[in-house]
Amino acid sequence: MRRKSGFTIIEVSLVLAIGGLILMMVFIALPSLQRGQRDAQRREDVISLIENIKKYQQNNRGALPSGESGEFTRNNTPGATGWQDLLNNYLGENFKDPNGTPYTLKITNDLDETTEYNNKILIVKQATCSGNSDGNKVKQANSRKLAALYELEVGGTFCANT
């Protein structure tokens, strides 16, 4: 008697179950990978902001952009000065969050305001990144220094300084 070749229902079920598990693991890991990629882009954008602030300082005898504390978003206002000039003329149209919305800069002198800035790049004047794990994200510095902070999607805060 000849034996018929082929797969049994148990073998087919086992292969489908393993394939389903692999597919499920990919769908679970994918959002985390995407958040990590968006946060990597945000880190690069904050570093780019710091580099452009340094260019601004070189072009303005070491002075930081002038102006009051507040929030600034890129616009096409001709003759803008201070932080608005930095956004309009140094950072350009492509200075956007990975989700597609333009970044907002929140400028402050208050070292204690580093607790809540909701998807804005917080710039603290006269401060540098502290690097401490005690919750203090910035520390006092001279008048030509500043720290730029951004809350990351995966948790934590990215800080860079001039």
MDAnalysis code that builds the backbone (N, CA, C; Angstrom):
import MDAnalysis as mda
import numpy as np

u = mda.Universe.empty(486, n_residues=162, atom_resindex=np.repeat(np.arange(162), 3), trajectory=True)
u.add_TopologyAttr("name", ["N", "CA", "C"] * 162)
u.add_TopologyAttr("resid", np.arange(1, 163))
u.add_TopologyAttr("resname", ["MET", "ARG", "ARG", "LYS", "SER", "GLY", "PHE", "THR", "ILE", "ILE", "GLU", "VAL", "SER", "LEU", "VAL", "LEU", "ALA", "ILE", "GLY", "GLY", "LEU", "ILE", "LEU", "MET", "MET", "VAL", "PHE", "ILE", "ALA", "LEU", "PRO", "SER", "LEU", "GLN", "ARG", "GLY", "GLN", "ARG", "ASP", "ALA", "GLN", "ARG", "ARG", "GLU", "ASP", "VAL", "ILE", "SER", "LEU", "ILE", "GLU", "ASN", "ILE", "LYS", "LYS", "TYR", "GLN", "GLN", "ASN", "ASN", "ARG", "GLY", "ALA", "LEU", "PRO", "SER", "GLY", "GLU", "SER", "GLY", "GLU", "PHE", "THR", "ARG", "ASN", "ASN", "THR", "PRO", "GLY", "ALA", "THR", "GLY", "TRP", "GLN", "ASP", "LEU", "LEU", "ASN", "ASN", "TYR", "LEU", "GLY", "GLU", "ASN", "PHE", "LYS", "ASP", "PRO", "ASN", "GLY", "THR", "PRO", "TYR", "THR", "LEU", "LYS", "ILE", "THR", "ASN", "ASP", "LEU", "ASP", "GLU", "THR", "THR", "GLU", "TYR", "ASN", "ASN", "LYS", "ILE", "LEU", "ILE", "VAL", "LYS", "GLN", "ALA", "THR", "CYS", "SER", "GLY", "ASN", "SER", "ASP", "GLY", "ASN", "LYS", "VAL", "LYS", "GLN", "ALA", "ASN", "SER", "ARG", "LYS", "LEU", "ALA", "ALA", "LEU", "TYR", "GLU", "LEU", "GLU", "VAL", "GLY", "GLY", "THR", "PHE", "CYS", "ALA", "ASN", "THR"])
u.atoms.positions = np.array([
    [0.826, -1.174, 0.000],
    [0.000, 0.000, 0.000],
    [0.875, 1.243, 0.000],
    [0.531, 2.165, -0.836],
    [1.307, 3.412, -0.911],
    [0.747, 4.436, 0.056],
    [1.661, 5.126, 0.664],
    [1.275, 6.193, 1.607],
    [1.156, 7.498, 0.836],
    [0.103, 8.276, 1.078],
    [-0.093, 9.544, 0.400],
    [0.783, 10.614, 1.054],
    [1.396, 11.460, 0.205],
    [2.223, 12.541, 0.766],
    [1.369, 13.789, 0.951],
    [1.771, 14.633, 1.905],
    [1.055, 15.875, 2.180],
    [1.220, 16.263, 3.642],
    [0.559, 17.351, 4.004],
    [0.647, 17.850, 5.368],
    [-0.603, 17.455, 6.135],
    [-0.429, 17.157, 7.381],
    [-1.585, 16.871, 8.222],
    [-2.178, 18.178, 8.710],
    [-3.390, 18.122, 9.163],
    [-4.071, 19.308, 9.681],
    [-3.332, 19.878, 10.887],
    [-2.694, 19.050, 11.670],
    [-1.936, 19.504, 12.846],
    [-0.713, 20.304, 12.391],
    [-0.022, 19.855, 11.372],
    [1.145, 20.580, 10.866],
    [0.751, 21.936, 10.297],
    [-0.311, 21.979, 9.546],
    [-0.789, 23.240, 8.970],
    [-1.206, 24.198, 10.081],
    [-1.916, 23.698, 11.069],
    [-2.358, 24.536, 12.193],
    [-1.167, 25.093, 12.961],
    [-0.148, 24.266, 13.160],
    [1.045, 24.695, 13.884],
    [1.768, 25.823, 13.125],
    [1.909, 25.686, 11.821],
    [2.563, 26.717, 11.007],
    [1.759, 28.015, 11.045],
    [0.444, 27.929, 10.939],
    [-0.398, 29.129, 11.007],
    [-0.313, 29.800, 12.378],
    [-0.267, 29.017, 13.442],
    [-0.157, 29.576, 14.795],
    [1.174, 30.301, 14.977],
    [2.260, 29.701, 14.509],
    [3.580, 30.348, 14.620],
    [3.601, 31.622, 13.784],
    [3.061, 31.587, 12.587],
    [2.983, 32.786, 11.745],
    [2.160, 33.878, 12.405],
    [1.060, 33.488, 13.038],
    [0.220, 34.462, 13.745],
    [0.953, 35.111, 14.907],
    [1.721, 34.323, 15.649],
    [2.505, 34.866, 16.761],
    [3.555, 35.855, 16.276],
    [4.239, 35.512, 15.191],
    [5.250, 36.426, 14.635],
    [4.592, 37.717, 14.181],
    [3.465, 37.615, 13.497],
    [2.750, 38.804, 13.031],
    [2.291, 39.663, 14.208],
    [1.804, 39.028, 15.275],
    [1.353, 39.760, 16.458],
    [2.529, 40.501, 17.118],
    [3.694, 39.857, 17.185],
    [4.861, 40.503, 17.780],
    [5.287, 41.721, 16.965],
    [5.194, 41.641, 15.652],
    [5.546, 42.773, 14.802],
    [4.592, 43.934, 15.065],
    [3.293, 43.661, 15.144],
    [2.328, 44.731, 15.372],
    [2.434, 45.339, 16.762],
    [2.915, 44.579, 17.737],
    [3.119, 45.116, 19.078],
    [4.376, 45.985, 19.117],
    [5.435, 45.568, 18.424],
    [6.705, 46.297, 18.460],
    [6.713, 47.521, 17.559],
    [5.926, 47.530, 16.494],
    [5.967, 48.614, 15.514],
    [5.679, 50.002, 16.094],
    [4.621, 50.196, 16.899],
    [4.387, 51.535, 17.459],
    [5.538, 52.035, 18.319],
    [6.150, 51.140, 19.076],
    [7.283, 51.537, 19.904],
    [8.456, 51.989, 19.043],
    [8.714, 51.285, 17.967],
    [9.790, 51.673, 17.048],
    [9.497, 53.027, 16.408],
    [8.240, 53.256, 16.042],
    [7.863, 54.530, 15.431],
    [8.021, 55.684, 16.415],
    [7.629, 55.476, 17.678],
    [7.821, 56.522, 18.695],
    [9.301, 56.825, 18.858],
    [10.128, 55.791, 18.872],
    [11.568, 55.979, 18.987],
    [12.138, 56.766, 17.816],
    [11.651, 56.497, 16.606],
    [12.118, 57.236, 15.431],
    [11.685, 58.696, 15.494],
    [10.436, 58.949, 15.928],
    [9.972, 60.335, 16.047],
    [10.790, 61.085, 17.100],
    [11.098, 60.425, 18.214],
    [11.902, 61.060, 19.258],
    [13.329, 61.327, 18.776],
    [13.884, 60.429, 17.973],
    [15.220, 60.664, 17.418],
    [15.207, 61.907, 16.531],
    [14.151, 62.075, 15.743],
    [14.032, 63.267, 14.898],
    [13.893, 64.522, 15.763],
    [13.138, 64.438, 16.840],
    [12.979, 65.588, 17.732],
    [14.310, 65.972, 18.374],
    [15.103, 64.983, 18.765],
    [16.440, 65.275, 19.322],
    [17.289, 66.018, 18.290],
    [17.271, 65.532, 17.045],
    [18.027, 66.197, 15.981],
    [17.529, 67.625, 15.764],
    [16.218, 67.821, 15.850],
    [15.654, 69.161, 15.661],
    [16.077, 70.107, 16.778],
    [16.119, 69.626, 18.020],
    [16.559, 70.477, 19.134],
    [18.036, 70.830, 18.960],
    [18.850, 69.865, 18.525],
    [20.266, 70.143, 18.272],
    [20.409, 71.155, 17.138],
    [19.594, 71.017, 16.092],
    [19.604, 71.985, 14.992],
    [19.215, 73.376, 15.490],
    [18.235, 73.441, 16.378],
    [17.833, 74.721, 16.969],
    [19.005, 75.361, 17.698],
    [19.712, 74.574, 18.507],
    [20.864, 75.086, 19.257],
    [21.939, 75.580, 18.294],
    [22.213, 74.830, 17.237],
    [23.222, 75.252, 16.255],
    [22.821, 76.558, 15.583],
    [21.531, 76.715, 15.282],
    [21.066, 77.957, 14.655],
    [21.061, 79.123, 15.630],
    [20.839, 78.856, 16.904],
    [20.953, 79.923, 17.907],
    [22.406, 80.393, 17.980],
    [23.342, 79.450, 17.899],
    [24.763, 79.820, 17.896],
    [25.111, 80.647, 16.665],
    [24.547, 80.307, 15.494],
    [24.757, 81.109, 14.283],
    [24.195, 82.513, 14.485],
    [23.005, 82.578, 15.093],
    [22.385, 83.869, 15.381],
    [23.314, 84.697, 16.273],
    [23.876, 84.047, 17.300],
    [24.793, 84.753, 18.197],
    [26.028, 85.251, 17.448],
    [26.573, 84.444, 16.548],
    [27.741, 84.866, 15.772],
    [27.425, 86.085, 14.918],
    [26.214, 86.138, 14.400],
    [25.813, 87.255, 13.549],
    [25.378, 88.487, 14.336],
    [25.225, 88.351, 15.644],
    [24.722, 89.455, 16.472],
    [25.613, 89.704, 17.685],
    [26.914, 89.646, 17.488],
    [27.915, 89.944, 18.512],
    [27.714, 89.171, 19.813],
    [27.343, 87.918, 19.691],
    [27.207, 87.064, 20.866],
    [25.890, 87.173, 21.597],
    [25.015, 88.058, 21.141],
    [23.737, 88.248, 21.835],
    [22.736, 87.162, 21.442],
    [21.964, 86.734, 22.407],
    [20.854, 85.820, 22.142],
    [19.704, 86.611, 21.536],
    [18.762, 85.937, 20.896],
    [17.601, 86.661, 20.377],
    [16.922, 87.444, 21.501],
    [16.543, 88.654, 21.193],
    [15.918, 89.510, 22.208],
    [14.420, 89.270, 22.231],
    [13.794, 89.825, 23.219],
    [12.346, 89.745, 23.317],
    [11.912, 89.196, 24.648],
    [10.659, 89.399, 24.895],
    [10.059, 88.949, 26.138],
    [9.887, 87.437, 26.123],
    [9.605, 86.921, 27.284],
    [9.246, 85.514, 27.371],
    [7.894, 85.327, 26.704],
    [7.650, 84.146, 26.237],
    [6.378, 83.871, 25.575],
    [6.515, 82.714, 24.620],
    [5.505, 82.560, 23.777],
    [5.502, 81.472, 22.811],
    [5.597, 82.035, 21.403],
    [6.404, 81.359, 20.573],
    [6.637, 81.812, 19.212],
    [6.510, 80.633, 18.251],
    [5.791, 80.855, 17.162],
    [5.658, 79.882, 16.085],
    [6.049, 80.578, 14.800],
    [6.657, 79.852, 13.895],
    [7.115, 80.441, 12.643],
    [5.953, 81.092, 11.900],
    [6.198, 82.320, 11.409],
    [5.257, 83.000, 10.528],
    [6.074, 83.797, 9.516],
    [5.426, 84.398, 8.587],
    [6.151, 85.110, 7.525],
    [6.118, 86.617, 7.719],
    [6.127, 87.070, 8.948],
    [6.106, 88.496, 9.227],
    [7.419, 89.124, 8.767],
    [7.366, 90.065, 7.815],
    [8.611, 90.713, 7.393],
    [9.156, 91.610, 8.504],
    [10.461, 91.665, 8.601],
    [11.100, 92.531, 9.593],
    [10.979, 92.052, 11.019],
    [10.694, 90.774, 11.210],
    [10.583, 90.236, 12.573],
    [11.937, 90.324, 13.265],
    [11.905, 90.458, 14.569],
    [13.140, 90.540, 15.344],
    [13.133, 89.478, 16.430],
    [14.280, 89.309, 17.060],
    [14.402, 88.415, 18.201],
    [14.079, 86.976, 17.861],
    [13.277, 86.341, 18.708],
    [12.947, 84.926, 18.551],
    [12.173, 84.669, 17.265],
    [11.319, 85.611, 16.889],
    [10.561, 85.439, 15.648],
    [11.500, 85.470, 14.444],
    [12.521, 86.328, 14.477],
    [13.535, 86.380, 13.421],
    [14.275, 85.048, 13.345],
    [14.627, 84.490, 14.490],
    [15.311, 83.192, 14.515],
    [14.461, 82.126, 13.841],
    [13.188, 82.055, 14.207],
    [12.301, 81.054, 13.619],
    [12.112, 81.271, 12.122],
    [11.896, 82.523, 11.714],
    [11.597, 82.809, 10.313],
    [12.812, 82.691, 9.407],
    [13.959, 83.181, 9.846],
    [15.102, 83.316, 8.950],
    [16.236, 82.321, 9.174],
    [16.292, 81.695, 10.311],
    [17.372, 80.749, 10.578],
    [16.904, 79.293, 10.499],
    [15.679, 79.029, 10.909],
    [15.222, 77.647, 10.990],
    [14.425, 77.187, 9.766],
    [13.720, 78.074, 9.123],
    [13.048, 77.731, 7.879],
    [11.735, 76.990, 8.028],
    [11.146, 76.725, 6.869],
    [9.815, 76.113, 6.812],
    [9.793, 74.665, 7.271],
    [10.901, 73.973, 7.171],
    [10.927, 72.552, 7.498],
    [11.175, 72.268, 8.968],
    [11.184, 73.299, 9.803],
    [11.377, 73.100, 11.237],
    [10.025, 72.707, 11.840],
    [9.695, 71.409, 11.666],
    [8.402, 70.892, 12.105],
    [8.600, 69.623, 12.913],
    [7.655, 69.395, 13.807],
    [7.611, 68.169, 14.572],
    [7.368, 67.010, 13.601],
    [7.834, 65.800, 13.905],
    [7.586, 64.664, 13.019],
    [6.104, 64.403, 12.736],
    [5.209, 64.919, 13.583],
    [3.786, 64.753, 13.313],
    [3.265, 65.764, 12.291],
    [4.144, 66.686, 11.833],
    [3.782, 67.615, 10.767],
    [3.438, 69.023, 11.214],
    [3.266, 69.252, 12.498],
    [2.929, 70.596, 12.966],
    [4.207, 71.387, 13.233],
    [4.186, 72.694, 12.940],
    [5.381, 73.511, 13.223],
    [5.671, 73.527, 14.724],
    [6.954, 73.567, 15.047],
    [7.354, 73.663, 16.451],
    [6.962, 75.025, 17.014],
    [6.629, 75.038, 18.291],
    [6.423, 76.275, 19.035],
    [7.556, 76.377, 20.042],
    [8.182, 77.550, 20.100],
    [9.210, 77.799, 21.105],
    [8.555, 78.498, 22.286],
    [8.774, 77.991, 23.470],
    [8.297, 78.637, 24.690],
    [9.526, 79.167, 25.408],
    [9.641, 80.490, 25.488],
    [10.811, 81.146, 26.057],
    [10.495, 81.557, 27.495],
    [11.417, 81.266, 28.408],
    [11.210, 81.634, 29.807],
    [12.548, 81.925, 30.482],
    [12.482, 82.659, 31.573],
    [13.640, 82.887, 32.442],
    [13.542, 82.057, 33.711],
    [12.410, 81.394, 33.902],
    [12.100, 80.695, 35.142],
    [12.660, 79.280, 35.129],
    [13.643, 79.023, 35.980],
    [14.251, 77.696, 36.050],
    [13.257, 76.639, 36.519],
    [12.225, 77.050, 37.221],
    [11.251, 76.095, 37.758],
    [10.130, 75.782, 36.775],
    [10.127, 76.421, 35.611],
    [9.052, 76.204, 34.645],
    [9.312, 74.976, 33.777],
    [10.273, 74.164, 34.142],
    [10.647, 73.019, 33.309],
    [9.809, 71.782, 33.606],
    [8.668, 71.956, 34.242],
    [7.854, 70.794, 34.563],
    [6.730, 70.565, 33.561],
    [6.242, 71.607, 32.877],
    [5.106, 71.410, 31.986],
    [5.199, 72.348, 30.793],
    [5.441, 71.773, 29.627],
    [5.503, 72.616, 28.425],
    [4.874, 71.946, 27.224],
    [4.200, 70.846, 27.421],
    [3.289, 70.230, 26.457],
    [3.630, 70.404, 24.980],
    [4.494, 69.563, 24.476],
    [4.832, 69.497, 23.056],
    [5.367, 70.805, 22.478],
    [6.039, 71.552, 23.287],
    [6.720, 72.760, 22.834],
    [8.193, 72.608, 23.182],
    [9.046, 73.273, 22.406],
    [10.455, 73.307, 22.774],
    [10.587, 74.423, 23.799],
    [10.960, 74.053, 25.007],
    [11.115, 75.031, 26.078],
    [12.544, 75.554, 26.055],
    [12.683, 76.863, 25.984],
    [14.003, 77.485, 26.026],
    [14.089, 78.283, 27.313],
    [15.039, 77.895, 28.164],
    [15.239, 78.571, 29.439],
    [16.485, 79.435, 29.303],
    [16.298, 80.757, 29.421],
    [17.424, 81.689, 29.319],
    [18.278, 81.619, 30.579],
    [19.563, 81.922, 30.429],
    [20.531, 81.932, 31.519],
    [20.534, 80.591, 32.260],
    [20.532, 79.503, 31.475],
    [20.508, 78.166, 32.068],
    [21.282, 77.191, 31.188],
    [21.726, 76.110, 31.791],
    [22.315, 74.985, 31.067],
    [21.684, 73.709, 31.590],
    [21.803, 72.640, 30.830],
    [21.268, 71.344, 31.251],
    [22.021, 70.884, 32.487],
    [21.287, 70.393, 33.467],
    [21.940, 70.016, 34.721],
    [22.515, 68.611, 34.670],
    [21.867, 67.714, 33.943],
    [22.355, 66.347, 33.900],
    [22.127, 65.584, 35.188],
    [21.373, 66.171, 36.114],
    [21.097, 65.517, 37.396],
    [19.868, 64.630, 37.294],
    [19.823, 63.612, 38.085],
    [18.651, 62.739, 38.122],
    [17.699, 63.134, 39.254],
    [17.944, 64.274, 39.883],
    [17.123, 64.687, 41.027],
    [15.890, 65.483, 40.613],
    [15.585, 65.541, 39.303],
    [14.409, 66.267, 38.843],
    [14.715, 67.662, 38.345],
    [15.847, 68.237, 38.726],
    [16.223, 69.553, 38.219],
    [16.835, 69.386, 36.836],
    [16.102, 69.850, 35.828],
    [16.550, 69.638, 34.457],
    [17.564, 70.680, 34.017],
    [17.502, 71.872, 34.617],
    [18.430, 72.944, 34.250],
    [19.000, 73.588, 35.503],
    [20.130, 74.279, 35.313],
    [20.733, 75.024, 36.413],
    [21.133, 76.401, 35.902],
    [21.310, 77.321, 36.811],
    [21.650, 78.708, 36.498],
    [22.966, 78.787, 35.725],
    [23.012, 79.715, 34.751],
    [24.235, 79.937, 33.968],
    [24.332, 81.418, 33.634],
    [25.366, 81.782, 32.865],
    [25.546, 83.198, 32.528],
    [24.511, 83.671, 31.506],
    [24.505, 84.964, 31.233],
    [23.454, 85.584, 30.429],
    [23.489, 85.194, 28.953],
    [24.567, 84.602, 28.483],
    [24.644, 84.228, 27.067],
    [24.431, 82.727, 26.847],
    [23.940, 82.070, 27.852],
    [23.668, 80.639, 27.759],
    [22.169, 80.395, 27.828],
    [21.748, 79.290, 27.228],
    [20.366, 78.862, 27.368],
    [20.282, 77.357, 27.188],
    [19.224, 76.792, 27.697],
    [18.970, 75.356, 27.574],
    [17.667, 75.169, 26.809],
    [17.649, 74.212, 25.892],
    [16.449, 73.868, 25.129],
    [16.018, 72.464, 25.543],
    [14.754, 72.328, 25.933],
    [14.242, 71.049, 26.414],
    [13.025, 70.615, 25.605],
    [12.892, 69.305, 25.450],
    [11.708, 68.754, 24.785],
    [11.338, 67.441, 25.463],
    [10.053, 67.286, 25.786],
    [9.571, 66.044, 26.391],
    [9.397, 65.008, 25.295],
    [9.993, 63.844, 25.486],
    [9.953, 62.796, 24.481],
    [8.728, 61.908, 24.650],
    [8.282, 61.320, 23.557],
    [7.113, 60.432, 23.581],
    [7.358, 59.192, 24.424],
    [8.560, 58.655, 24.364],
    [8.853, 57.420, 25.093],
    [9.134, 57.686, 26.563],
    [9.097, 58.941, 26.959],
    [9.343, 59.305, 28.347],
    [10.679, 60.007, 28.496],
    [10.779, 60.839, 29.484],
    [12.014, 61.583, 29.721],
    [12.036, 62.888, 28.947],
    [13.106, 63.626, 29.137],
    [13.277, 64.924, 28.515],
    [14.643, 64.987, 27.860],
    [14.674, 65.542, 26.660],
    [15.948, 65.767, 25.985],
    [16.342, 67.220, 26.220],
    [17.579, 67.455, 26.605],
    [18.065, 68.807, 26.900],
    [19.374, 69.050, 26.159],
    [19.479, 70.225, 25.544],
    [20.722, 70.640, 24.877],
    [20.932, 72.107, 25.212],
    [22.200, 72.568, 25.259],
    [22.465, 73.964, 25.583],
    [23.492, 74.584, 24.647],
    [23.474, 75.926, 24.653],
    [24.414, 76.672, 23.829],
    [25.765, 76.710, 24.517],
])
